[in-house]
Amino acid sequence: MTDFGSIYERYAADVFRFALYLSGNRGDAEDITSETFVRAWASQDSIAAGTVKGYLFAIARNLFLKGLRGASRQSELPSDVPDTAPSAQERVEQESQVKAVLAEMQKLPPADRAALIMRTLDELPYREIARVLGISENAAKVKVHRARASLMNLRRA
């Protein structure tokens, strides 16, 4: 892909969602998303079409981790996470569940949380997750499995 505009159009929402779930803060997610695309645009490296999403996620994750190291803090999740449920009753119920899951996800280690998000929400293959996190493919599978198990244990508690 050489047209940067089409890359932005296709992946901006995915990068923003990934950054939001990592950071738990809408403002930080917007900053991470913007900086991710600035860095991708300014990069001298060419991006292979099959790895664009993983490449962008790697940049976003590195920016998030850099922010954690610099600020040594974690933010509360925003209370206005949008939900597209059609009825008000369903919306209230789903918002409560979404808030609980997002809050519990913030308790997971950042690498585990990132692996789980990439696998479940963005359906990246384990090979790509491993490349983004700088670990083996088997380690990526283990991280996703452990993150799912931890999240389920947190939900049961």
Secondary structure as the mmCIF struct_conf table of DSSP 4:
data_model
#
loop_
_struct_conf.conf_type_id
_struct_conf.id
_struct_conf.beg_label_comp_id
_struct_conf.beg_label_asym_id
_struct_conf.beg_label_seq_id
_struct_conf.end_label_comp_id
_struct_conf.end_label_asym_id
_struct_conf.end_label_seq_id
HELX_RH_AL_P HELX_RH_AL_P1 PHE A 4 SER A 23
BEND BEND1 GLY A 24 GLY A 24
HELX_RH_AL_P HELX_RH_AL_P2 ARG A 26 ALA A 42
BEND BEND2 GLN A 44 ASP A 45
HELX_RH_3T_P HELX_RH_3T_P1 ALA A 49 THR A 51
HELX_RH_AL_P HELX_RH_AL_P3 VAL A 52 ALA A 71
HELX_LH_PP_P HELX_LH_PP_P1 SER A 75 PRO A 78
TURN_TY1_P TURN_TY1_P1 SER A 79 ASP A 80
BEND BEND3 PRO A 86 SER A 87
HELX_RH_AL_P HELX_RH_AL_P4 ALA A 88 MET A 105
TURN_TY1_P TURN_TY1_P2 GLN A 106 LYS A 107
BEND BEND4 LEU A 108 LEU A 108
HELX_RH_AL_P HELX_RH_AL_P5 PRO A 110 THR A 120
TURN_TY1_P TURN_TY1_P3 LEU A 121 LEU A 121
BEND BEND5 ASP A 122 ASP A 122
HELX_RH_AL_P HELX_RH_AL_P6 TYR A 126 LEU A 133
TURN_TY1_P TURN_TY1_P4 GLY A 134 GLY A 134
BEND BEND6 ILE A 135 ILE A 135
HELX_RH_AL_P HELX_RH_AL_P7 GLU A 137 ARG A 156
#
